[in-house]
Amino acid sequence: MAEDLAGNMGFVMGNKHRERVVQVLGSKGKLSAEKVAKFEHIPAPAVKKILAELAERGLAFVNDEIWCLTEAGQEIEREMKKRA
């Protein structure tokens, strides 16, 4: 589990846009990809790709086109706050 956390932290923090997507979902909760894109000023196709990557790693999930962080994703977001 700890190595999963470290690997996922590296994955998220290795890309500024990924970091920002995780942060906005952590702070604002459930959002559509379009809203994430608007809040963070990242093109919607890039946000959708990032969200799909996060979902593949079990860090986010989608329900009726509304995205939110999983427990693992929330743990990453909390760890990012500690390191900020």
VENURUR-V936835 format. One record per residue. N is the residue number from 1. RES is the residue in three letters. PSI is psi as a letter, one per 30 degrees, with the letter a starting at -180 (none if undefined). OMEGA is omega in whole degrees, 0 to 359 (none if undefined). NEAR is the number of other C-alpha atoms within 8 Angstrom. Layout:
n=N res=RES psi=PSI omega=OMEGA near=NEAR
n=N res=RES psi=PSI omega=OMEGA near=NEAR
This chain:
n=1 res=MET psi=e omega=181 near=4
n=2 res=ALA psi=e omega=179 near=5
n=3 res=GLU psi=e omega=174 near=6
n=4 res=ASP psi=e omega=179 near=7
n=5 res=LEU psi=e omega=181 near=10
n=6 res=ALA psi=e omega=180 near=8
n=7 res=GLY psi=e omega=180 near=8
n=8 res=ASN psi=e omega=176 near=10
n=9 res=MET psi=e omega=179 near=10
n=10 res=GLY psi=e omega=180 near=8
n=11 res=PHE psi=e omega=183 near=8
n=12 res=VAL psi=e omega=186 near=11
n=13 res=MET psi=f omega=177 near=9
n=14 res=GLY psi=f omega=182 near=7
n=15 res=ASN psi=k omega=184 near=8
n=16 res=LYS psi=e omega=181 near=8
n=17 res=HIS psi=e omega=177 near=9
n=18 res=ARG psi=e omega=179 near=11
n=19 res=GLU psi=e omega=184 near=10
n=20 res=ARG psi=e omega=178 near=9
n=21 res=VAL psi=e omega=179 near=13
n=22 res=VAL psi=e omega=180 near=12
n=23 res=GLN psi=e omega=183 near=9
n=24 res=VAL psi=e omega=177 near=12
n=25 res=LEU psi=e omega=178 near=14
n=26 res=GLY psi=e omega=184 near=11
n=27 res=SER psi=e omega=185 near=6
n=28 res=LYS psi=f omega=180 near=7
n=29 res=GLY psi=b omega=186 near=9
n=30 res=LYS psi=k omega=181 near=9
n=31 res=LEU psi=l omega=171 near=11
n=32 res=SER psi=l omega=178 near=9
n=33 res=ALA psi=e omega=181 near=13
n=34 res=GLU psi=e omega=179 near=8
n=35 res=LYS psi=e omega=177 near=8
n=36 res=VAL psi=e omega=181 near=14
n=37 res=ALA psi=e omega=180 near=12
n=38 res=LYS psi=e omega=181 near=8
n=39 res=PHE psi=e omega=188 near=7
n=40 res=GLU psi=f omega=180 near=9
n=41 res=HIS psi=h omega=176 near=6
n=42 res=ILE psi=k omega=179 near=10
n=43 res=PRO psi=k omega=183 near=7
n=44 res=ALA psi=e omega=179 near=9
n=45 res=PRO psi=e omega=178 near=6
n=46 res=ALA psi=e omega=179 near=8
n=47 res=VAL psi=e omega=180 near=15
n=48 res=LYS psi=e omega=177 near=9
n=49 res=LYS psi=e omega=179 near=8
n=50 res=ILE psi=e omega=180 near=11
n=51 res=LEU psi=e omega=177 near=12
n=52 res=ALA psi=e omega=178 near=8
n=53 res=GLU psi=e omega=178 near=8
n=54 res=LEU psi=e omega=179 near=11
n=55 res=ALA psi=e omega=178 near=11
n=56 res=GLU psi=e omega=180 near=7
n=57 res=ARG psi=g omega=179 near=8
n=58 res=GLY psi=g omega=182 near=10
n=59 res=LEU psi=f omega=180 near=13
n=60 res=ALA psi=l omega=174 near=13
n=61 res=PHE psi=l omega=183 near=11
n=62 res=VAL psi=k omega=176 near=9
n=63 res=ASN psi=j omega=183 near=6
n=64 res=ASP psi=h omega=178 near=4
n=65 res=GLU psi=g omega=175 near=7
n=66 res=ILE psi=k omega=184 near=10
n=67 res=TRP psi=k omega=170 near=14
n=68 res=CYS psi=l omega=181 near=12
n=69 res=LEU psi=k omega=171 near=15
n=70 res=THR psi=l omega=176 near=10
n=71 res=GLU psi=e omega=178 near=7
n=72 res=ALA psi=e omega=178 near=10
n=73 res=GLY psi=e omega=178 near=12
n=74 res=GLN psi=e omega=178 near=11
n=75 res=GLU psi=e omega=177 near=8
n=76 res=ILE psi=e omega=181 near=11
n=77 res=GLU psi=e omega=178 near=11
n=78 res=ARG psi=e omega=179 near=8
n=79 res=GLU psi=e omega=178 near=8
n=80 res=MET psi=e omega=179 near=9
n=81 res=LYS psi=e omega=180 near=7
n=82 res=LYS psi=e omega=185 near=6
n=83 res=ARG psi=f omega=184 near=5
n=84 res=ALA psi=none omega=none near=4
